[in-house]
Amino acid sequence: MTIFGIVFLCAVALATLLRLWLAWRHVSYVHAHRGTVPAEFAEQISLDAHQRAADYTCAKTQLTMASVAVEALIVLWLTFGGGLQAMHELTVAWLSAGIGRGLALIALITAVMTAAELPFSIYRTFRIEERFGFNRMTLSLFFLDMAKSVLIAAAFGIPLAACVLWLMEKMGTYWWFYAWLVWVGFNLFMLAVYPSWIAPLFNKFSPMEDAELKDRIERLLARCGFKVRGLMVMDGSRRSSHGNAYFTGFGQSKRIVFFDTLLTRLNPPEVEAVLAHELGHFKLRHVAKRMAWIFAVSLGFLWLLGYLAQQDWFFHGLNVAAPSTAMALVLFFIVLPSFTFLLQPLGAMYSRKHEFEADQYAVQNASASDLMTALVKLYRDNASTLTPDPAHSAFYDSHPPALSRIARLKTS
C-alpha cells in the first residue's frame, strides 16, 4: 500500500469512527433526558410528546449509524477492494475510449451508491416515519418519485458530466476554471427552472386561498420591501405530516411555498412570524453569502482535482491502474468527504449564526411571542428533540438547539 493509500485509509477510519461516536453520544444523551421535559417547555409540551421526540430521534440516529458503517465499507470496496478498477474494465469491454466510456463509469458508480442507500431510505420511510405517524407515502408513490428523480438526474446530470469531461480533455491546464464557470451557471440555471419545471413534477402547487392569511403576508412583504411572484400552498401532506415553508427561485421567479400541513398547525400570526424569519435570510443576504461560499470552495476543490488528476500516486494509491479523466472525477468525489468531514462544524456554526440573525430580523417585523409559540409547535409536531447532545449538535446542526433559540427570543 502506498503512502497516500495509508493516509486515505486513516482518513476513512477517523471520519467513520467520529461519526459513529457522535451518533452514539447523541442517542445516549437523548435517551438519558427522555424522562423529563426541560422546564422552559414544560407548559407547552407534554411528557408523552417529549418522549415521542426522543424515541424518534434515537431511531433515526441508529439508522444513520448503520448507514455510516455501510458507506465506509462501500468506499473501501470501491478503492482497495478493486471495485472501481473492475467497473473500469467493464466499461472498456463495452465501449471504445472517449466521453461515452467516462459517462458509463460515472453511471455505474452512481447506480451502486444509489442501490446501497435504497434499503435505508425504504426503512426510514416505511418503518421509522410510519411508526411515529409521519409517513403518508405509498410504496408505489415512493418508487414513482425515485423514477422521476433518476430521469431528472439523467436529463441534467449527463450533459453536465459530459461537458466537464470534455473540458478536462480539451481545455488544457486550466480546464478546472472553465468547469467551475459551467458549474456556477448550471446551479443558477437550476435555481431558475426548479420552481416552474421540476417541483411541479412531484407536488401540486395552488395559490393561497386563505384571504386573512394572504392579506397578513402581503402586508409583511410590503413592510420588508420584498417582492415575490406568488404565494403557493404545496400538498406536502401527500407524502408526510411534517410541516415546513420555504422560498424557492431567485430574481423574478421567487416564490413562497407553504406546506399544507404547516398551515393547519399554525394560526395566521404564527405563520407570519415564521415567514418573517425566512424573509430575514433573504434581506440579510444569507442565501447569497452561502452561495458565494459554496462557489468559492468549489473553485478550490476543482483546482485541487486538476492537480490530482495529473498525479499517478492519486490513482495507484487507491488501487486504480487505469488513470482517466472520468476516473479522476469519480475518485475525487469518493475521497473528498473523508478529508473534509472535520470541517463540517464550521459550516454548521455559520448556519446557526444566520438562524439567530434571521430570528432577530423576524422579531423586528413580526411578534417574538408568535415566533416562539410557532417554533414550539413545530418542535412538538415534528418530534424534534429538545435535548440534543451538545457535541453532536455543534458538529451537525444547521439550526440552534431549541433551548438556546427560545432563550434568545425571550430577551429580544
C-alpha positions in Angstrom: 0.0 0.0 0.0 1.3 3.4 -0.9 1.7 6.4 1.5 -1.4 8.1 0.0 -3.3 4.8 0.4 -2.4 4.7 4.1 -3.3 8.3 4.6 -6.7 7.8 2.9 -7.4 4.7 4.9 -6.6 6.6 8.1 -9.0 9.4 7.0 -11.8 7.0 6.3 -11.3 5.3 9.7 -11.2 8.6 11.5 -14.2 10.1 9.8 -16.2 6.8 10.3 -15.3 6.4 13.9 -16.0 10.0 14.7 -19.4 9.9 13.0 -20.3 6.7 14.9 -19.1 8.1 18.2 -21.1 11.3 17.7 -24.2 9.3 16.9 -23.7 7.1 19.9 -23.3 10.1 22.1 -26.5 11.6 20.7 -28.6 8.5 21.3 -27.2 8.2 24.8 -27.8 11.8 25.7 -31.3 12.0 24.3 -32.3 8.7 26.0 -30.8 9.9 29.3 -33.0 13.1 29.2 -36.1 11.2 27.9 -37.9 11.2 31.3 -38.2 14.9 31.9 -39.4 17.8 29.8 -37.0 20.8 30.0 -38.5 23.3 32.4 -38.6 26.0 29.8 -41.1 23.9 27.7 -43.0 22.1 30.5 -46.2 24.1 30.0 -46.3 23.7 26.2 -45.0 20.2 25.6 -46.3 17.1 27.4 -44.1 14.3 28.6 -45.6 11.9 26.1 -44.7 14.3 23.2 -41.2 14.8 24.6 -40.6 11.0 24.9 -42.0 10.5 21.4 -39.5 13.0 20.1 -36.7 11.3 22.0 -37.6 7.9 20.6 -38.0 9.3 17.0 -34.5 10.9 17.3 -32.9 7.8 18.6 -34.5 5.6 15.9 -33.3 7.9 13.1 -29.8 8.2 14.6 -29.4 4.5 15.0 -30.3 4.0 11.3 -27.7 6.6 10.5 -25.1 4.6 12.3 -25.8 1.6 10.2 -25.7 3.7 7.1 -22.3 5.2 8.1 -20.9 1.7 8.5 -22.2 0.5 5.1 -21.0 3.7 3.4 -17.4 3.1 4.7 -17.5 -0.5 3.6 -18.6 0.6 0.1 -15.8 3.2 -0.1 -13.2 0.6 0.9 -14.6 -1.9 -1.6 -14.6 0.6 -4.4 -11.0 1.6 -3.8 -8.9 -1.0 -2.0 -11.3 -3.8 -2.9 -10.9 -3.1 -6.6 -14.5 -2.2 -7.3 -13.6 0.9 -9.3 -11.0 -0.9 -11.3 -13.5 -3.7 -12.1 -16.0 -1.2 -13.3 -13.4 0.5 -15.5 -12.6 -2.9 -17.1 -16.3 -3.5 -17.6 -16.7 -0.1 -19.5 -13.6 -0.9 -21.5 -15.2 -4.1 -22.7 -18.4 -2.3 -23.6 -17.2 1.0 -25.1 -14.3 2.5 -27.0 -12.3 5.2 -25.4 -14.0 8.6 -25.1 -16.6 10.6 -23.2 -19.2 7.9 -23.6 -17.0 5.4 -21.7 -16.4 8.0 -19.0 -20.2 8.6 -18.6 -20.8 4.9 -18.4 -18.3 4.7 -15.5 -19.9 7.6 -13.7 -23.4 6.0 -14.2 -22.2 2.6 -12.8 -20.8 4.2 -9.7 -23.9 6.3 -9.2 -26.1 3.2 -9.6 -24.0 1.3 -6.9 -24.2 4.2 -4.4 -28.0 4.7 -5.1 -28.6 0.9 -4.6 -26.7 0.9 -1.4 -28.8 3.9 0.0 -32.1 2.5 -1.2 -32.7 0.0 1.7 -32.0 2.7 4.3 -34.4 5.1 2.5 -37.2 2.5 2.4 -36.6 1.6 6.1 -36.6 5.3 7.1 -39.8 6.0 5.3 -41.9 2.8 5.9 -40.6 1.8 9.3 -39.4 4.8 11.2 -41.6 7.5 9.7 -44.6 5.1 9.7 -44.0 4.1 13.3 -44.1 7.7 14.5 -47.1 8.7 12.4 -45.4 10.9 9.8 -45.4 8.8 6.7 -48.2 9.1 4.2 -46.3 7.8 1.3 -47.3 4.6 -0.5 -44.8 2.2 -1.9 -45.9 2.9 -5.4 -45.5 6.7 -4.9 -42.1 6.1 -3.3 -40.8 4.3 -6.4 -42.6 6.7 -8.8 -40.7 9.6 -7.1 -37.5 7.7 -7.3 -38.0 7.0 -11.1 -38.7 10.7 -11.6 -35.6 11.7 -9.7 -33.5 9.3 -11.7 -34.8 10.6 -15.0 -34.3 14.3 -13.9 -30.8 13.5 -12.7 -30.0 11.8 -16.0 -31.6 14.7 -18.1 -29.5 17.3 -16.4 -26.6 15.4 -15.0 -25.4 13.5 -18.1 -25.0 16.7 -20.2 -23.2 18.4 -17.2 -20.9 15.4 -16.7 -20.2 15.2 -20.5 -19.3 18.9 -20.6 -17.0 18.6 -17.6 -15.2 15.5 -19.1 -14.9 17.4 -22.5 -13.3 20.4 -20.7 -10.9 18.1 -18.8 -9.7 16.6 -22.0 -9.7 19.6 -24.3 -9.0 22.8 -22.3 -5.5 22.1 -21.0 -4.1 23.0 -17.7 -6.8 25.4 -16.7 -9.8 23.2 -17.5 -10.8 23.4 -13.9 -11.6 27.1 -14.2 -13.8 26.6 -17.2 -15.5 23.7 -15.4 -16.1 26.0 -12.5 -17.8 28.6 -14.7 -20.0 25.8 -16.1 -20.8 24.6 -12.6 -21.8 28.1 -11.4 -24.0 28.6 -14.5 -25.6 25.2 -14.0 -26.6 26.0 -10.4 -28.1 29.3 -11.3 -30.0 27.7 -14.1 -31.4 25.1 -11.8 -32.5 27.7 -9.3 -34.4 29.4 -12.0 -36.1 26.4 -13.5 -36.8 24.4 -10.4 -39.9 26.2 -9.2 -41.7 26.1 -12.6 -40.5 22.9 -14.2 -39.2 20.4 -11.6 -41.1 20.9 -8.4 -44.5 20.5 -10.1 -43.4 17.0 -11.2 -43.6 15.9 -7.6 -46.1 18.1 -5.9 -49.2 20.1 -6.6 -48.9 23.9 -6.0 -52.0 26.0 -5.6 -52.4 29.7 -5.0 -53.1 30.6 -1.3 -56.8 31.0 -0.8 -57.0 32.0 2.9 -57.9 35.7 2.5 -56.9 36.7 6.1 -53.6 35.0 5.9 -52.8 36.2 2.4 -53.5 39.8 3.4 -51.4 39.5 6.5 -48.5 38.0 4.5 -48.8 40.7 1.8 -48.6 43.4 4.4 -45.5 41.8 5.9 -43.9 41.6 2.4 -44.7 45.3 1.8 -43.1 46.3 5.2 -40.0 44.3 4.3 -39.8 45.6 0.8 -39.9 42.1 -0.6 -41.5 41.1 -3.9 -42.4 37.5 -4.9 -44.1 36.0 -7.9 -46.6 34.1 -5.8 -47.8 32.7 -2.5 -48.2 29.0 -3.0 -49.5 26.1 -0.9 -48.0 22.6 -1.6 -49.6 19.3 -0.9 -46.9 18.1 1.4 -49.5 16.0 3.3 -49.5 13.6 0.3 -46.2 12.3 1.5 -45.6 13.3 5.1 -47.3 15.0 8.0 -44.1 17.1 8.7 -44.7 20.8 8.2 -42.4 23.4 6.5 -42.2 26.5 4.5 -39.5 27.7 2.1 -38.5 30.2 -0.6 -37.6 29.0 -4.0 -36.2 30.6 -7.1 -34.4 33.9 -7.4 -35.0 37.2 -9.2 -38.4 37.4 -10.8 -39.1 33.7 -10.2 -39.0 33.9 -6.3 -41.9 32.1 -4.7 -43.0 31.5 -1.1 -44.2 27.9 -0.6 -46.1 26.7 2.4 -46.7 23.0 3.2 -50.5 22.5 3.7 -49.6 20.6 6.9 -47.9 23.8 8.3 -51.0 25.9 7.6 -53.2 23.5 9.6 -51.0 23.7 12.7 -50.2 27.4 13.0 -52.5 30.4 13.3 -52.1 33.4 10.9 -49.9 35.5 13.3 -47.6 32.4 13.8 -47.3 31.8 10.1 -46.4 35.5 9.7 -43.7 35.2 12.3 -42.2 32.1 10.6 -42.3 33.8 7.2 -40.6 36.9 8.7 -37.8 34.6 9.8 -37.4 33.3 6.3 -37.5 36.8 4.9 -34.7 37.6 7.2 -32.4 35.1 5.4 -33.0 37.0 2.1 -32.9 40.5 3.5 -29.7 39.8 5.3 -28.3 38.2 2.2 -27.7 34.8 3.9 -28.6 33.0 0.8 -26.3 35.0 -1.4 -23.5 34.6 1.2 -23.9 30.8 1.3 -23.9 30.6 -2.5 -20.8 32.7 -2.7 -19.0 30.4 -0.1 -20.1 27.3 -2.0 -18.9 28.7 -5.3 -15.6 29.8 -3.8 -15.0 26.4 -2.1 -16.0 24.6 -5.3 -13.4 26.6 -7.2 -10.7 25.5 -4.8 -11.8 21.9 -5.0 -11.8 21.9 -8.8 -8.3 23.3 -8.7 -7.3 20.5 -6.4 -8.9 18.0 -8.7 -6.9 19.5 -11.6 -3.7 18.8 -9.7 -4.6 15.3 -8.5 -5.7 14.2 -12.0 -2.1 14.6 -13.1 -0.7 12.5 -10.2 -0.2 8.8 -10.7 0.1 8.3 -6.9 -3.5 9.5 -6.6 -4.8 6.6 -8.7 -2.3 3.9 -7.7 -2.7 4.7 -4.0 -6.4 3.9 -4.4 -5.8 0.6 -6.3 -6.7 2.1 -9.7 -4.4 1.0 -12.5 -6.0 2.9 -15.3 -6.0 6.7 -14.8 -8.5 8.7 -16.9 -10.5 11.9 -16.6 -13.7 10.1 -15.6 -11.8 8.0 -13.0 -10.2 11.1 -11.6 -13.6 12.8 -11.2 -15.1 9.7 -9.6 -12.2 9.1 -7.3 -12.1 12.7 -6.1 -15.8 12.7 -5.1 -15.3 9.4 -3.3 -12.2 10.5 -1.4 -13.2 14.1 -0.6 -15.8 13.5 2.1 -13.3 11.7 4.4 -10.9 14.6 4.3 -13.4 17.4 4.6 -15.6 15.8 7.3 -13.7 17.7 10.1 -14.7 21.0 8.5 -18.4 20.3 8.9 -18.7 22.1 12.3 -17.6 25.3 10.7 -20.4 25.2 8.2 -22.9 24.3 10.9 -21.7 27.1 13.1 -22.0 29.6 10.2 -25.6 28.4 9.5 -26.6 28.7 13.2 -25.3 32.3 13.2 -27.6 33.0 10.3 -30.5 31.4 12.1 -30.1 33.7 15.1 -29.8 36.7 12.8 -33.0 35.7 11.0 -34.8 35.4 14.3 -33.7 38.9 15.2 -35.0 40.2 11.9 -38.3 38.4 12.5 -38.9 40.0 15.8 -38.3 43.4 14.3 -41.1 42.8 11.7 -43.4 40.4 13.5 -44.2 39.2 17.0 -41.5 37.5 19.1 -44.1 35.7 21.1 -45.8 34.4 18.0 -42.5 33.1 16.6 -41.8 31.4 19.9 -45.2 29.6 20.0 -44.8 28.7 16.3 -41.4 27.2 17.0 -42.6 25.2 20.0 -45.5 23.8 17.9 -43.1 22.8 15.1 -40.7 21.2 17.6 -43.6 19.2 19.1 -45.4 18.3 15.9 -42.2 17.3 14.0 -41.0 15.4 17.0 -37.7 17.4 17.2 -35.8 16.6 20.3 -35.4 19.4 22.9 -32.3 17.8 24.4 -29.8 17.1 21.6 -26.3 16.0 22.6 -24.2 19.2 22.7 -21.2 17.8 20.8 -23.5 16.2 18.1 -25.4 19.5 17.8 -22.3 21.6 17.5 -20.9 19.2 14.8 -24.0 18.8 12.7 -27.0 21.1 13.4 -27.7 23.9 11.0 -30.2 25.3 13.4 -29.6 26.3 17.1 -30.9 23.9 19.8 -34.4 24.7 21.0 -33.3 25.9 24.4 -30.8 28.5 23.2 -33.0 29.7 20.4 -36.1 30.3 22.6 -33.9 31.8 25.3 -32.6 34.4 22.8 -36.1 35.2 21.6 -37.2 35.8 25.2 -34.6 38.5 25.6 -35.4 40.2 22.2 
